[in-house]
Amino acid sequence: MRPPQPIRQRNWRVPHREKPKFLHVIVGAGVFAFSYCLLLQSFRPFLAEAMTQLLSSSRIDVQAPLGFEPPSLILRLMNRSDMSLALTWQRSGIFSIIIFGLLFVFLAFPLEGPLWLKVTWLEFGNFVGLAWSFIRLSTTALVAYHFGADAFALAEFVTNPVVDFLWVIPVWSLGLSAVVSANRKRTAPKKKVNFEW
């Protein structure tokens, strides 16, 4: 006859859950606020000047009159009509950059991982967003020059969400995976290598 087996008790403990890094979120929110204050003050006038230089180098007559709020461009189209292009928050890309920053601060900064890497990815995302906005705006301005104001409205309507999706989701995903993989490398147990001869 077998001896009685001990009754196994089930372990009802909740598996380890990662504690959010509130200090990282606070630092991320501070970096976010500082970066976007700088962007709001200086990016749209800079974008107007860069667009003026780019379009002028393409032999397109463009002016950036001073004193307008928001900054604007006046394009002379191929049909000799003038079109005013106001660089609003959405048109200049600042709105999508703010959405990216909020997503990144509140979804990536609470995770385990090095703070410097999170801040680096946040600022890299800002840079990518600014570059994509410049490319999108340049493209729609060229469409307006060649095909008129109606084609510009259609191109802007189609490209805004597509371009925002093309840069926000991949940069956010790559940043998130970089933070997670850096945390895994840091917390992984180190293997001992035995050299036996």
NUTI-402338 format. One record per residue: residue number from 1; x, y, z of N, C-alpha, C in turn. Coordinates in steps of 0.1 Angstrom, whole numbers, plus 5000, padded with zeros to 4 digits. Layout:
NUTI-402338
resi,n_x,n_y,n_z,ca_x,ca_y,ca_z,c_x,c_y,c_z
NUM,X,Y,Z,X,Y,Z,X,Y,Z $
...
This chain:
NUTI-402338
resi,n_x,n_y,n_z,ca_x,ca_y,ca_z,c_x,c_y,c_z
1,5008,4988,5000,5000,5000,5000,5009,5012,5000 $
2,5005,5022,4992,5013,5034,4990,5010,5043,5002 $
3,5021,5051,5006,5018,5061,5017,5010,5072,5011 $
4,5002,5078,5019,4993,5089,5014,5002,5101,5009 $
5,4998,5106,4998,5005,5117,4991,5000,5130,4998 $
6,5010,5139,5000,5005,5152,5005,4997,5160,4995 $
7,4987,5166,5000,4978,5174,4992,4985,5186,4987 $
8,4986,5188,4974,4992,5200,4969,4983,5212,4970 $
9,4988,5222,4975,4980,5235,4976,4983,5243,4964 $
10,4973,5248,4959,4974,5257,4947,4980,5270,4952 $
11,4988,5275,4943,4994,5289,4946,4985,5299,4938 $
12,4978,5307,4946,4969,5317,4940,4976,5330,4939 $
13,4989,5331,4941,4995,5344,4941,4995,5350,4926 $
14,4994,5362,4926,4994,5369,4913,5009,5369,4908 $
15,5012,5366,4895,5025,5367,4891,5031,5381,4892 $
16,5044,5383,4892,5050,5396,4894,5045,5405,4883 $
17,5041,5417,4887,5037,5427,4878,5046,5439,4879 $
18,5049,5444,4868,5059,5455,4867,5053,5467,4873 $
19,5060,5474,4882,5055,5486,4888,5058,5498,4879 $
20,5049,5506,4876,5051,5518,4868,5062,5527,4874 $
21,5070,5533,4865,5080,5542,4869,5074,5556,4869 $
22,5069,5561,4880,5062,5574,4880,5072,5585,4879 $
23,5084,5583,4884,5095,5593,4882,5098,5595,4868 $
24,5099,5584,4860,5102,5585,4846,5091,5592,4838 $
25,5078,5590,4842,5067,5597,4836,5068,5612,4839 $
26,5072,5615,4851,5073,5630,4854,5084,5636,4846 $
27,5095,5629,4845,5106,5635,4837,5102,5636,4823 $
28,5096,5625,4818,5091,5625,4804,5081,5636,4801 $
29,5072,5639,4810,5063,5650,4809,5070,5663,4809 $
30,5080,5664,4817,5088,5677,4817,5095,5679,4804 $
31,5102,5668,4798,5109,5669,4786,5099,5672,4774 $
32,5087,5666,4775,5076,5668,4765,5072,5683,4765 $
33,5069,5688,4777,5065,5702,4778,5076,5712,4773 $
34,5088,5709,4777,5099,5718,4772,5101,5718,4757 $
35,5101,5706,4752,5102,5704,4737,5091,5711,4729 $
36,5079,5709,4734,5068,5715,4726,5066,5730,4728 $
37,5071,5735,4739,5071,5750,4740,5081,5756,4730 $
38,5093,5749,4729,5102,5754,4718,5096,5752,4704 $
39,5090,5741,4702,5084,5739,4689,5073,5749,4685 $
40,5065,5752,4695,5054,5761,4693,5059,5775,4689 $
41,5070,5779,4696,5075,5792,4694,5083,5794,4681 $
42,5091,5783,4677,5100,5785,4666,5098,5777,4654 $
43,5091,5766,4655,5091,5757,4643,5083,5763,4631 $
44,5071,5769,4633,5063,5773,4622,5070,5784,4614 $
45,5077,5794,4621,5084,5804,4613,5096,5798,4606 $
46,5103,5788,4612,5114,5781,4606,5109,5773,4594 $
47,5097,5766,4595,5092,5759,4584,5088,5768,4572 $
48,5083,5780,4575,5079,5789,4565,5092,5793,4557 $
49,5103,5796,4564,5115,5800,4558,5121,5789,4550 $
50,5121,5776,4555,5126,5765,4548,5118,5762,4535 $
51,5105,5763,4536,5096,5761,4525,5099,5772,4514 $
52,5101,5784,4518,5104,5795,4509,5117,5792,4502 $
53,5127,5788,4509,5140,5785,4503,5139,5773,4493 $
54,5132,5762,4497,5130,5751,4489,5123,5754,4476 $
55,5111,5760,4477,5103,5763,4465,5110,5774,4456 $
56,5117,5783,4462,5124,5793,4454,5135,5786,4446 $
57,5142,5776,4452,5152,5769,4445,5147,5761,4434 $
58,5134,5758,4434,5127,5751,4423,5121,5760,4413 $
59,5124,5773,4414,5119,5784,4406,5104,5786,4407 $
60,5099,5784,4419,5085,5787,4421,5085,5800,4429 $
61,5076,5809,4425,5075,5822,4431,5067,5821,4444 $
62,5074,5823,4455,5068,5822,4468,5073,5833,4478 $
63,5064,5837,4486,5067,5848,4496,5062,5843,4510 $
64,5070,5847,4520,5066,5845,4534,5064,5858,4540 $
65,5053,5864,4539,5051,5877,4546,5052,5877,4561 $
66,5059,5887,4566,5061,5887,4581,5049,5892,4588 $
67,5048,5888,4600,5037,5894,4609,5024,5887,4609 $
68,5023,5877,4600,5010,5869,4600,5010,5859,4611 $
69,4999,5857,4617,4998,5846,4627,4986,5837,4623 $
70,4987,5825,4620,4999,5817,4619,5008,5821,4607 $
71,5020,5818,4607,5029,5821,4595,5023,5816,4582 $
72,5025,5823,4572,5018,5819,4559,5028,5820,4548 $
73,5025,5813,4537,5032,5814,4524,5022,5819,4514 $
74,5027,5826,4504,5019,5830,4493,5026,5824,4481 $
75,5019,5815,4474,5024,5808,4462,5018,5814,4450 $
76,5027,5816,4440,5022,5820,4427,5021,5807,4418 $
77,5009,5803,4415,5007,5790,4408,5010,5791,4393 $
78,5010,5780,4387,5013,5780,4372,5003,5787,4364 $
79,4990,5788,4369,4980,5795,4362,4980,5810,4365 $
80,4991,5815,4372,4993,5829,4376,4983,5834,4387 $
81,4976,5825,4393,4968,5829,4405,4977,5827,4418 $
82,4973,5834,4428,4980,5833,4441,4972,5825,4450 $
83,4979,5817,4458,4973,5809,4469,4980,5811,4482 $
84,4972,5814,4492,4978,5816,4505,4977,5803,4513 $
85,4989,5800,4519,4990,5787,4526,4994,5790,4540 $
86,4984,5790,4549,4987,5792,4564,4992,5780,4570 $
87,5003,5781,4578,5009,5770,4585,5003,5768,4598 $
88,4991,5762,4599,4984,5760,4611,4991,5749,4619 $
89,4986,5746,4631,4992,5735,4639,4991,5722,4631 $
90,4980,5719,4626,4978,5706,4619,4986,5705,4606 $
91,4986,5716,4598,4993,5716,4586,5008,5716,4588 $
92,5013,5722,4598,5027,5722,4600,5032,5709,4607 $
93,5023,5700,4612,5027,5688,4618,5028,5688,4633 $
94,5027,5699,4639,5028,5700,4654,5018,5692,4661 $
95,5006,5692,4656,4995,5684,4662,4998,5669,4663 $
96,5003,5664,4652,5007,5649,4652,5019,5647,4660 $
97,5028,5656,4661,5040,5654,4670,5035,5654,4685 $
98,5026,5663,4688,5020,5663,4702,5014,5650,4705 $
99,5006,5644,4695,4999,5631,4698,5010,5620,4700 $
100,5021,5621,4692,5031,5611,4693,5038,5612,4707 $
101,5040,5625,4711,5047,5627,4724,5038,5622,4736 $
102,5025,5625,4735,5016,5620,4746,5016,5605,4746 $
103,5015,5598,4735,5015,5584,4734,5028,5578,4740 $
104,5039,5584,4736,5052,5579,4741,5054,5581,4756 $
105,5050,5593,4761,5052,5596,4775,5044,5587,4784 $
106,5031,5585,4780,5022,5577,4789,5022,5562,4787 $
107,5028,5558,4776,5028,5543,4773,5042,5537,4774 $
108,5053,5545,4771,5066,5539,4772,5074,5543,4784 $
109,5072,5555,4789,5079,5560,4801,5076,5552,4814 $
110,5064,5547,4816,5061,5539,4828,5068,5525,4828 $
111,5073,5521,4817,5079,5507,4816,5093,5508,4822 $
112,5098,5496,4826,5111,5494,4831,5120,5497,4819 $
113,5132,5503,4822,5141,5506,4811,5149,5519,4814 $
114,5160,5521,4807,5168,5533,4810,5161,5546,4806 $
115,5161,5556,4815,5155,5568,4812,5161,5576,4800 $
116,5174,5575,4799,5181,5582,4788,5176,5577,4774 $
117,5173,5564,4774,5169,5558,4761,5155,5563,4758 $
118,5146,5564,4768,5133,5569,4766,5133,5583,4761 $
119,5141,5592,4767,5142,5606,4763,5147,5607,4749 $
120,5157,5598,4746,5163,5599,4733,5153,5595,4722 $
121,5145,5585,4724,5135,5581,4715,5124,5591,4713 $
122,5120,5598,4724,5110,5609,4724,5115,5620,4715 $
123,5128,5624,4717,5133,5635,4708,5135,5630,4694 $
124,5140,5618,4692,5141,5613,4679,5128,5613,4671 $
125,5117,5609,4678,5104,5609,4672,5100,5623,4669 $
126,5103,5633,4677,5100,5647,4673,5107,5651,4660 $
127,5120,5647,4659,5128,5650,4647,5122,5644,4635 $
128,5118,5631,4636,5112,5624,4625,5099,5631,4621 $
129,5091,5634,4631,5078,5641,4628,5080,5654,4621 $
130,5090,5662,4625,5093,5675,4618,5097,5672,4604 $
131,5106,5662,4602,5110,5659,4588,5099,5655,4579 $
132,5090,5646,4584,5079,5641,4576,5069,5653,4573 $
133,5067,5662,4583,5059,5673,4580,5064,5682,4569 $
134,5077,5684,4569,5083,5692,4559,5082,5686,4545 $
135,5084,5672,4545,5082,5665,4532,5068,5666,4527 $
136,5058,5663,4536,5044,5664,4533,5040,5677,4528 $
137,5044,5688,4535,5040,5701,4531,5046,5705,4518 $
138,5059,5701,4516,5066,5704,4503,5058,5697,4491 $
139,5054,5685,4493,5048,5677,4483,5034,5684,4480 $
140,5026,5687,4490,5013,5693,4487,5015,5707,4481 $
141,5025,5714,4484,5028,5727,4478,5031,5726,4463 $
142,5039,5715,4460,5042,5713,4446,5029,5708,4438 $
143,5021,5700,4444,5008,5697,4438,5000,5709,4435 $
144,4999,5718,4445,4992,5731,4443,4997,5739,4432 $
145,5011,5740,4431,5017,5748,4420,5013,5742,4406 $
146,5014,5729,4405,5012,5723,4392,4997,5721,4388 $
147,4988,5718,4398,4975,5714,4395,4964,5723,4401 $
148,4968,5733,4409,4958,5743,4414,4954,5740,4429 $
149,4946,5749,4434,4942,5749,4448,4932,5738,4451 $
150,4924,5733,4442,4915,5722,4444,4923,5709,4446 $
151,4933,5707,4438,4942,5695,4439,4950,5696,4452 $
152,4953,5708,4457,4960,5710,4469,4951,5705,4481 $
153,4939,5709,4481,4930,5705,4491,4928,5690,4492 $
154,4927,5684,4480,4925,5669,4480,4938,5662,4484 $
155,4950,5667,4480,4962,5661,4484,4965,5662,4499 $
156,4961,5674,4504,4963,5676,4519,4953,5667,4527 $
157,4941,5665,4522,4931,5657,4528,4936,5642,4529 $
158,4942,5638,4518,4946,5624,4517,4959,5621,4524 $
159,4969,5631,4523,4982,5628,4528,4983,5630,4543 $
160,4975,5639,4549,4976,5642,4564,4975,5629,4572 $
161,4964,5622,4572,4964,5610,4580,4973,5599,4576 $
162,4976,5597,4563,4985,5587,4559,4999,5589,4563 $
163,5004,5602,4562,5018,5605,4566,5019,5604,4581 $
164,5009,5609,4588,5010,5608,4603,5010,5593,4607 $
165,5002,5585,4601,5003,5571,4604,5016,5564,4601 $
166,5022,5569,4589,5035,5563,4585,5046,5566,4594 $
167,5046,5577,4601,5057,5580,4610,5054,5577,4625 $
168,5042,5580,4629,5039,5579,4644,5040,5564,4648 $
169,5033,5555,4641,5032,5541,4646,5046,5534,4645 $
170,5053,5535,4634,5066,5528,4634,5076,5534,4644 $
171,5077,5547,4646,5087,5553,4655,5083,5549,4669 $
172,5070,5550,4672,5065,5546,4686,5068,5532,4689 $
173,5066,5523,4679,5068,5509,4681,5083,5505,4682 $
174,5091,5512,4674,5105,5509,4675,5111,5514,4688 $
175,5106,5526,4693,5111,5531,4706,5106,5522,4717 $
176,5094,5517,4717,5089,5508,4727,5097,5495,4727 $
177,5100,5489,4716,5107,5477,4715,5122,5479,4720 $
178,5128,5491,4717,5141,5494,4721,5142,5495,4736 $
179,5132,5501,4743,5132,5502,4757,5130,5488,4764 $
180,5121,5480,4758,5119,5467,4764,5131,5458,4762 $
181,5137,5458,4750,5149,5450,4748,5161,5454,4757 $
182,5162,5468,4759,5173,5473,4768,5171,5468,4782 $
183,5158,5468,4786,5155,5463,4800,5158,5448,4801 $
184,5155,5440,4791,5158,5426,4791,5173,5423,4792 $
185,5180,5430,4784,5195,5429,4784,5200,5432,4798 $
186,5195,5442,4804,5200,5447,4817,5196,5437,4828 $
187,5184,5431,4828,5180,5422,4838,5182,5407,4836 $
188,5187,5404,4824,5190,5390,4821,5201,5384,4829 $
189,5200,5372,4834,5211,5366,4842,5223,5364,4833 $
190,5234,5367,4838,5246,5365,4830,5251,5350,4831 $
191,5254,5345,4819,5258,5331,4819,5273,5330,4822 $
192,5276,5320,4830,5289,5317,4834,5296,5308,4823 $
193,5307,5312,4819,5314,5304,4809,5325,5297,4815 $
194,5325,5284,4815,5336,5276,4820,5345,5271,4809 $
195,5357,5274,4811,5367,5270,4802,5375,5258,4809 $
196,5372,5246,4804,5378,5235,4810,5387,5228,4799 $
197,5399,5226,4803,5408,5220,4793,5410,5206,4796 $
